[in-house]
Amino acid sequence: MNYLVGLPLIVILSVFILFSAFFIVKQQTIAVVERLGKFTRDYGPGFNLKFPVIDRVVGRVSLRIQQLDVIVETKTKDDVFVHLKISVQFQIQRDHVYNAFYKLQNPHEQITAFIFDVVRAEVPKMILDDVFEKKEEIAIAIQRELREAMLNYGYDIVKALVTDIDPDEKVKIAMNRINAAE
């Protein structure tokens, strides 16, 4: 009689273990698998197999290009406060998924910190008019510095853009008055 009670439990447990051995990874995604808490390997898109109970999918990493928008407030050489909107497009390198997953706790904060650093090093050297004229140079400096810094963490910086330059409201009013007077 005890045999009849235990048999369904064993069958259910066996089916659960069998199905937990399989997992699916979506296109442009990598699954990171650990065995007993230690990195084993990463699995690409499609139908994959792991050891049940022992292996665990601890995360999934997107290989798609992502965009981060950051607004930086800084001062120009002629003491004008300006807000710059910086858009950075980045992606994780397929060969460096381990570094991207394990080395950085919060990559968006790290990228943001580098953007602030570069912008606040470049813009104070320029007068306001130069900021508008040299926005491409600012973007190139951001991309160069970010790419150099983030390659160690498995990230590639695809593009950096200065998408908006917004001087202080009082400066805008004063500039409009000067242009109207001319």
C-alpha distance (Angstrom), angle and dihedral (degrees) to the residues before:
residue distance angle dihedral
M1 . . .
N2 3.83 . .
Y3 3.78 87.0 .
L4 3.83 91.6 62.5
V5 3.81 92.1 51.6
G6 3.82 95.3 48.7
L7 3.82 96.6 43.9
P8 3.84 97.1 70.2
L9 3.80 89.7 46.8
I10 3.81 91.4 52.7
V11 3.82 91.6 46.8
I12 3.83 92.3 49.9
L13 3.81 91.4 47.1
S14 3.83 91.6 48.0
V15 3.81 92.3 49.9
F16 3.82 90.9 48.2
I17 3.82 92.0 50.6
L18 3.81 91.5 46.0
F19 3.82 93.7 51.4
S20 3.82 93.3 43.8
A21 3.82 87.6 62.2
F22 3.81 91.0 69.4
F23 3.79 128.9 67.2
I24 3.77 137.8 165.2
V25 3.79 127.0 -134.0
K26 3.81 119.3 -158.4
Q27 3.79 124.8 -128.0
Q28 3.86 115.3 -78.9
T29 3.82 89.8 17.8
I30 3.78 133.2 106.4
A31 3.82 123.2 -156.0
V32 3.81 117.2 -144.2
V33 3.82 113.0 -145.8
E34 3.80 128.1 -164.8
R35 3.78 126.9 -166.2
L36 3.80 111.2 -146.7
G37 3.82 90.4 -23.0
K38 3.80 98.1 -46.0
F39 3.81 124.7 104.8
T40 3.79 110.4 -101.0
R41 3.78 105.1 172.6
D42 3.76 144.7 -58.7
Y43 3.78 122.9 -98.8
G44 3.79 126.0 -145.4
P45 3.79 130.1 -140.9
G46 3.78 120.4 -53.6
F47 3.79 138.4 39.9
N48 3.82 112.2 -20.2
L49 3.79 138.2 -177.6
K50 3.82 129.1 -142.9
F51 3.79 135.2 169.9
P52 3.80 107.2 -88.4
V53 3.82 117.9 -118.8
I54 3.84 92.2 0.2
D55 3.83 98.1 61.4
R56 3.77 122.5 53.3
V57 3.81 132.6 -173.4
V58 3.82 100.8 -127.6
G59 3.77 98.1 179.1
R60 3.74 149.6 -17.5
V61 3.79 125.2 -126.9
S62 3.80 124.5 -155.8
L63 3.80 117.7 -135.4
R64 3.80 91.8 -164.8
I65 3.77 121.3 113.4
Q66 3.80 108.8 -94.8
Q67 3.78 128.6 -162.7
L68 3.77 128.6 -142.2
D69 3.81 120.2 -168.3
V70 3.80 117.6 -158.4
I71 3.80 129.3 -179.3
V72 3.80 113.2 -150.4
E73 3.78 123.8 -168.7
T74 3.78 114.8 -155.3
K75 3.77 141.9 148.8
T76 3.80 126.7 -109.7
K77 3.79 127.3 -137.8
D78 3.82 90.1 -96.2
D79 3.85 90.8 55.3
V80 3.80 97.4 -104.2
F81 3.80 117.6 142.8
V82 3.78 112.0 -134.4
H83 3.82 135.5 -179.5
L84 3.79 115.2 -141.3
K85 3.79 121.1 -166.2
I86 3.79 109.1 -148.7
S87 3.80 122.3 -168.7
V88 3.79 117.3 -163.3
Q89 3.79 122.4 -170.9
F90 3.79 115.3 -158.6
Q91 3.76 141.8 161.3
I92 3.78 139.3 -169.0
Q93 3.79 115.3 -104.4
R94 3.80 112.0 -120.9
D95 3.81 93.1 -133.9
H96 3.81 92.6 51.2
V97 3.81 103.4 49.1
Y98 3.82 90.5 123.9
N99 3.81 92.3 58.3
A100 3.80 93.0 44.0
F101 3.80 92.7 50.6
Y102 3.80 101.0 40.2
K103 3.82 108.5 26.9
L104 3.82 102.2 56.3
Q105 3.78 124.7 51.2
N106 3.81 94.4 -166.1
P107 3.82 115.1 8.7
H108 3.82 93.8 -176.7
E109 3.80 91.3 59.9
Q110 3.80 91.0 46.7
I111 3.81 92.6 51.1
T112 3.81 90.4 45.6
A113 3.80 90.9 52.7
F114 3.82 91.4 52.3
I115 3.81 91.2 48.1
F116 3.83 90.9 52.4
D117 3.79 90.5 47.7
V118 3.81 95.3 50.9
V119 3.82 96.0 42.4
R120 3.79 92.6 47.8
A121 3.80 89.6 49.9
E122 3.83 95.9 48.1
V123 3.82 107.7 35.3
P124 3.84 99.0 53.0
K125 3.82 87.5 62.4
M126 3.83 91.0 61.1
I127 3.77 135.9 67.7
L128 3.81 116.8 -125.1
D129 3.80 95.0 -97.7
D130 3.80 90.6 52.3
V131 3.81 91.0 52.7
F132 3.81 89.1 60.7
E133 3.81 93.2 43.7
K134 3.80 96.4 44.1
K135 3.79 100.9 41.1
E136 3.81 89.4 119.4
E137 3.82 90.1 56.3
I138 3.81 90.0 50.5
A139 3.82 89.9 51.1
I140 3.81 91.9 48.8
A141 3.82 90.8 50.3
I142 3.82 90.5 50.6
Q143 3.79 92.5 48.1
R144 3.83 93.2 47.1
E145 3.83 94.7 48.5
L146 3.81 94.2 42.5
R147 3.79 94.1 47.2
E148 3.78 91.2 50.9
A149 3.80 92.9 48.6
M150 3.81 99.6 40.4
L151 3.83 98.8 45.5
N152 3.82 87.9 78.6
Y153 3.80 88.5 60.5
G154 3.81 97.0 47.9
Y155 3.81 97.2 -100.3
D156 3.79 125.9 125.9
I157 3.80 118.5 -157.1
V158 3.80 105.7 -138.7
K159 3.80 99.4 -178.1
A160 3.80 141.2 -12.8
L161 3.78 120.3 -157.7
V162 3.79 134.8 -176.5
T163 3.80 96.6 -141.9
D164 3.81 100.4 173.4
I165 3.80 138.4 18.4
D166 3.78 114.1 -166.2
P167 3.83 119.0 179.0
D168 3.80 121.8 -159.1
E169 3.82 113.0 -72.1
K170 3.83 93.1 -116.3
V171 3.80 90.2 54.7
K172 3.81 91.3 50.8
I173 3.82 90.7 52.6
A174 3.81 91.9 47.7
M175 3.82 92.2 48.2
N176 3.79 91.1 49.7
R177 3.80 90.0 51.1
I178 3.82 90.8 50.9
N179 3.80 91.6 49.0
A180 3.82 91.5 47.0
A181 3.82 91.2 50.1
E182 3.80 91.4 51.9
